[in-house]
């Protein structure tokens, strides 16, 4: 009789534990504000032309960046483009995060990250597969997530072509991104790992931090298109290959070797400083 009682108690405890939510998951919902001092030059005014440092770009990406013209954003079809999912974390916009919960089971179906209605990302948590390769690509891409301890790991595919920096370093539509969303108290850290077989020789990795802010109010931003009147119809801004001297100008301004300003995977690592010293660079 006593053994049966213990067996019943054990069954009750096991059933209760199984029905409890995973204790490792943390709550990400809320309003999160940007830390504008973090890489401020790059994210607010925009980096300088010719600064390719810290990016493992290849020659094809360097050529496109050299011929890129910021005046493209004056074109009607470009004016209301949102930042893509790979860059939106580095924008000036705060992020509102919430989750969709199945009302009966309490299971989290999806987690949303909305940037003032300029871009909303949906991270599916219900185990659905990613679409086939030929499915449409969007600014947000298609994201699925899973908890690894108290870290949310997000995998994103089906991204539209975009850029890594606002000085024209391109990202292709074959790029994929893995993120780790990590909360420490009132701070949220987003670790991004972007792989691009077209324009990168190694994954591009960066982190961005946010602070919990209960005072943020919903302030959607609406885009209004303005017609260009200074150029003839059909005009497209461009720069011919070989005509730009931005990299050389940037290197001279900061007393860098030109090869360092050109970026690339080699320049990302501490050993590159040794190479610079051996070449007589400061």
Backbone torsions as a table, in degrees:
resi	resn	phi	psi	omega
1	UNK	NA	-45.5	179.6
2	UNK	-64.0	-39.7	179.1
3	UNK	-62.1	-39.5	178.4
4	UNK	-65.2	-35.8	178.5
5	UNK	-65.2	-43.4	178.0
6	UNK	-63.5	-39.2	179.5
7	UNK	-63.7	-41.4	178.9
8	UNK	-65.2	-40.7	178.6
9	UNK	-64.1	-42.4	179.4
10	UNK	-62.4	-42.0	179.1
11	UNK	-63.3	-40.6	179.5
12	UNK	-63.5	-44.7	-179.4
13	UNK	-62.9	-45.1	-179.6
14	UNK	-63.1	-42.6	179.7
15	UNK	-63.5	-40.1	179.6
16	UNK	-65.1	-44.0	-178.9
17	UNK	-64.6	-39.3	179.7
18	UNK	-63.6	-36.1	-176.5
19	UNK	-78.7	-12.9	-179.2
20	UNK	-76.5	148.9	176.1
21	UNK	-67.0	156.3	179.7
22	UNK	-62.6	123.1	-174.8
23	UNK	-71.2	-18.1	-177.3
24	UNK	-74.9	-20.4	-177.8
25	UNK	-73.0	138.8	177.6
26	UNK	-109.9	160.4	-179.0
27	UNK	-87.0	121.1	179.8
28	UNK	-102.2	-10.4	-175.1
29	UNK	-64.1	144.8	177.1
30	UNK	140.7	-172.9	179.0
31	UNK	-103.2	128.7	-175.9
32	UNK	-124.1	126.6	-177.5
33	UNK	-99.9	153.4	-179.9
34	UNK	-72.0	154.9	170.4
35	UNK	-106.1	90.0	-169.6
36	UNK	-66.1	-20.6	179.4
37	UNK	-72.9	-15.3	-177.2
38	UNK	-79.0	110.9	-174.8
39	UNK	51.7	48.1	-172.5
40	UNK	-57.7	-41.8	-176.1
41	UNK	-61.7	-41.9	-177.9
42	UNK	-69.9	-38.5	-169.1
43	UNK	-94.4	-21.7	-178.5
44	UNK	-102.8	-70.4	178.6
45	UNK	-76.7	-23.0	-176.1
46	UNK	99.5	141.9	-178.0
47	UNK	-67.6	166.3	-179.3
48	UNK	-77.6	148.7	174.8
49	UNK	-61.8	139.1	178.4
50	UNK	88.0	-1.6	178.8
51	UNK	-92.0	97.2	179.2
52	UNK	-107.3	13.1	-177.3
53	UNK	-64.4	144.7	176.1
54	UNK	80.7	4.4	179.8
55	UNK	-116.7	126.6	179.4
56	UNK	-81.3	54.3	-175.9
57	UNK	-80.0	159.4	177.4
58	UNK	-105.2	-176.1	-176.5
59	UNK	-64.4	-34.8	179.6
60	UNK	-64.8	-41.5	178.0
61	UNK	-67.0	-38.4	-179.7
62	UNK	-65.0	-38.9	178.8
63	UNK	-64.4	-44.6	179.1
64	UNK	-65.6	-38.5	178.8
65	UNK	-66.5	-37.2	179.2
66	UNK	-65.9	-30.7	-176.8
67	UNK	-98.7	1.6	-178.6
68	UNK	-75.9	145.9	-179.6
69	UNK	-130.6	125.3	-178.3
70	UNK	-63.2	-18.2	179.6
71	UNK	-65.1	-11.7	175.9
72	UNK	-55.8	-31.8	-177.1
73	UNK	-74.8	-3.2	171.6
74	UNK	-87.3	-13.1	178.5
75	UNK	-69.5	144.7	-176.8
76	UNK	-55.3	-44.2	-175.2
77	UNK	-74.5	-7.7	179.3
78	UNK	-105.1	-18.5	-168.3
79	UNK	-63.7	-33.4	-176.7
80	UNK	-105.3	19.6	174.3
81	UNK	-69.0	130.1	174.8
82	UNK	-81.1	165.0	168.4
83	UNK	-65.0	142.8	175.7
84	UNK	-73.9	170.4	-176.1
85	UNK	-61.1	-30.2	-178.3
86	UNK	-73.9	-22.0	-175.4
87	UNK	-109.8	-19.2	-170.8
88	UNK	-60.8	-31.5	177.3
89	UNK	-60.4	-28.0	-178.2
90	UNK	-93.3	8.8	179.8
91	UNK	-79.9	-176.7	178.8
92	UNK	-90.8	3.9	-172.5
93	UNK	-93.7	135.4	173.1
94	UNK	-68.9	167.1	-178.2
95	UNK	-124.9	136.1	175.4
96	UNK	-107.7	122.2	-177.2
97	UNK	-115.1	133.6	173.9
98	UNK	-149.3	172.6	-177.2
99	UNK	-130.9	150.4	172.0
100	UNK	-93.5	126.2	-176.9
101	UNK	-118.2	132.5	175.5
102	UNK	-67.6	121.3	-169.8
103	UNK	-65.9	-24.2	-177.1
104	UNK	-89.0	-50.6	-175.4
105	UNK	-88.9	-18.4	-175.9
106	UNK	77.3	7.2	-179.0
107	UNK	-73.8	138.6	175.2
108	UNK	-78.3	118.2	-178.8
109	UNK	-85.6	-40.8	-177.6
110	UNK	-156.0	155.3	174.0
111	UNK	-118.5	132.1	-178.0
112	UNK	-107.1	142.9	171.6
113	UNK	-129.5	112.1	-174.8
114	UNK	-114.8	129.3	-178.6
115	UNK	-109.0	81.8	178.0
116	UNK	49.8	37.4	177.4
117	UNK	65.8	7.7	174.7
118	UNK	-79.9	-31.6	176.9
119	UNK	-154.7	134.2	174.0
120	UNK	-124.1	122.4	177.5
121	UNK	-100.4	138.7	176.8
122	UNK	-116.1	121.5	178.4
123	UNK	-105.6	108.8	-177.5
124	UNK	-78.2	130.7	-175.9
125	UNK	-112.5	6.3	-173.2
126	UNK	-97.0	13.2	174.8
127	UNK	83.7	7.4	-179.8
128	UNK	-67.3	149.6	-179.6
129	UNK	-79.5	164.3	173.9
130	UNK	-75.4	152.0	-178.7
131	UNK	-64.9	167.3	176.5
132	UNK	-65.8	163.4	-174.0
133	UNK	-58.4	-34.0	-176.1
134	UNK	-82.0	1.1	178.9
135	UNK	-66.5	154.9	-177.9
136	UNK	-59.1	147.8	175.3
137	UNK	-101.1	145.7	-178.3
138	UNK	-132.6	172.1	177.0
139	UNK	-64.5	-34.7	-178.8
140	UNK	-85.0	-24.7	-174.7
141	UNK	72.8	-172.8	178.0
142	UNK	-116.5	122.7	-172.6
143	UNK	-122.5	138.9	171.4
144	UNK	-125.8	151.0	-176.9
145	UNK	-133.7	157.7	174.1
146	UNK	-150.2	149.3	178.9
147	UNK	-86.2	131.8	172.6
148	UNK	-121.3	92.4	-169.6
149	UNK	68.4	-127.4	178.2
150	UNK	-102.1	20.8	177.8
151	UNK	-111.4	129.7	175.1
152	UNK	-89.9	117.8	178.0
153	UNK	-101.3	125.3	-174.6
154	UNK	-117.9	133.3	176.6
155	UNK	-114.7	126.4	-175.5
156	UNK	-124.1	130.5	176.4
157	UNK	-128.3	-177.7	174.5
158	UNK	57.4	47.2	177.6
159	UNK	-92.6	146.1	172.0
160	UNK	-75.6	159.0	175.0
161	UNK	-60.0	138.8	179.8
162	UNK	-150.5	-146.9	176.7
163	UNK	-140.0	161.7	177.9
164	UNK	-88.6	-32.7	176.1
165	UNK	-137.3	163.4	-176.2
166	UNK	-79.2	6.4	174.3
167	UNK	-99.5	16.6	169.4
168	UNK	97.3	5.1	176.4
169	UNK	-67.0	115.3	-167.9
170	UNK	-82.0	157.2	170.7
171	UNK	-127.8	132.8	-175.8
172	UNK	-86.3	170.8	178.5
173	UNK	-81.5	6.0	173.4
174	UNK	-98.4	2.2	179.7
175	UNK	-71.0	146.7	173.6
176	UNK	-129.6	157.9	-175.6
177	UNK	-136.3	135.8	170.1
178	UNK	-113.3	131.9	-180.0
179	UNK	-124.6	152.4	171.2
180	UNK	-124.1	115.6	178.7
181	UNK	-96.0	116.3	-171.8
182	UNK	-125.3	121.8	178.2
183	UNK	-106.1	130.9	172.7
184	UNK	-124.8	95.6	-178.6
185	UNK	62.8	-120.4	-178.2
186	UNK	-93.9	17.9	179.2
187	UNK	-123.7	141.3	-179.9
188	UNK	-122.7	125.4	178.2
189	UNK	-112.0	129.5	177.1
190	UNK	-109.3	118.1	175.6
191	UNK	-101.5	121.3	-179.1
192	UNK	-111.9	134.8	175.5
193	UNK	-128.4	106.8	-175.6
194	UNK	-107.8	127.9	176.8
195	UNK	-112.3	128.6	-178.9
196	UNK	-136.7	105.1	-177.8
197	UNK	-68.7	-13.0	-177.6
198	UNK	-89.0	-44.0	-170.6
199	UNK	-118.7	-4.4	-179.8
200	UNK	-121.8	146.5	174.9
201	UNK	-95.8	-16.7	176.0
202	UNK	-144.6	163.5	175.8
203	UNK	-61.2	144.5	175.2
204	UNK	-96.2	125.5	-174.0
205	UNK	-123.9	133.0	173.8
206	UNK	-152.1	158.0	177.2
207	UNK	-122.6	148.2	179.2
208	UNK	-137.3	137.2	-175.8
209	UNK	-112.2	148.5	177.9
210	UNK	-133.4	157.2	176.9
211	UNK	-121.2	139.3	178.2
212	UNK	-64.0	133.5	-175.3
213	UNK	-141.3	105.3	-177.6
214	UNK	-78.8	-3.1	-176.8
215	UNK	-100.1	-1.6	179.5
216	UNK	-68.2	133.1	176.9
217	UNK	-108.7	149.4	178.1
218	UNK	-61.7	122.4	-179.8
219	UNK	-140.4	75.1	-179.2
220	UNK	-58.1	142.2	178.3
221	UNK	-106.1	126.0	-179.8
222	UNK	-105.6	141.6	-178.1
223	UNK	-99.1	133.2	175.9
224	UNK	-117.8	129.6	-177.3
225	UNK	-85.5	135.1	176.4
226	UNK	-118.6	128.7	-179.2
227	UNK	-72.7	136.5	174.8
228	UNK	-77.5	133.6	179.9
229	UNK	-117.1	-5.9	-175.8
230	UNK	-87.9	-6.2	-175.9
231	UNK	-131.4	154.6	178.4
232	UNK	-68.8	157.3	179.6
233	UNK	-61.2	135.6	-179.7
234	UNK	90.6	-3.9	179.6
235	UNK	-67.5	134.6	177.5
236	UNK	-127.8	122.1	-179.9
237	UNK	-67.0	140.6	179.4
238	UNK	-162.3	163.1	175.2
239	UNK	-132.6	136.0	-176.1
240	UNK	-71.9	145.5	176.5
241	UNK	-57.5	136.2	178.8
242	UNK	86.4	-8.5	-177.8
243	UNK	-86.3	-22.8	-176.1
244	UNK	-80.4	142.3	174.9
245	UNK	-121.7	22.1	-174.2
246	UNK	-60.7	-43.6	-177.6
247	UNK	-63.4	-45.5	179.4
248	UNK	-62.9	-40.9	179.9
249	UNK	-65.7	-42.0	179.5
250	UNK	-64.9	-43.9	179.9
251	UNK	-62.2	-42.4	179.6
252	UNK	-65.5	-40.3	-178.1
253	UNK	-61.2	-38.0	-176.0
254	UNK	-108.5	14.6	177.3
255	UNK	55.6	46.2	177.5
256	UNK	-108.4	152.5	169.4
257	UNK	-68.1	145.9	-176.9
258	UNK	-59.3	-38.5	-179.5
259	UNK	-61.5	-32.5	178.3
260	UNK	-71.1	-40.1	179.2
261	UNK	-66.4	-27.1	179.9
262	UNK	-70.8	-12.0	178.4
263	UNK	73.2	-156.2	-175.1
264	UNK	107.7	160.7	-174.1
265	UNK	-59.5	-37.8	-176.0
266	UNK	-61.4	-35.9	-176.0
267	UNK	-75.5	-6.4	-177.4
268	UNK	-82.5	-15.6	-170.1
269	UNK	-108.3	153.0	-177.3
270	UNK	-57.4	-30.8	-178.1
271	UNK	-61.3	-20.4	-178.9
272	UNK	-66.3	-28.4	177.8
273	UNK	-63.9	-38.3	177.3
274	UNK	-62.0	-40.9	179.1
275	UNK	-63.9	-38.8	178.3
276	UNK	-63.6	-41.9	-179.7
277	UNK	-66.9	-37.8	178.7
278	UNK	-65.2	-27.7	179.0
279	UNK	-87.6	4.4	178.5
280	UNK	85.6	13.2	178.8
281	UNK	-86.1	151.1	179.6
282	UNK	-67.9	NA	NA
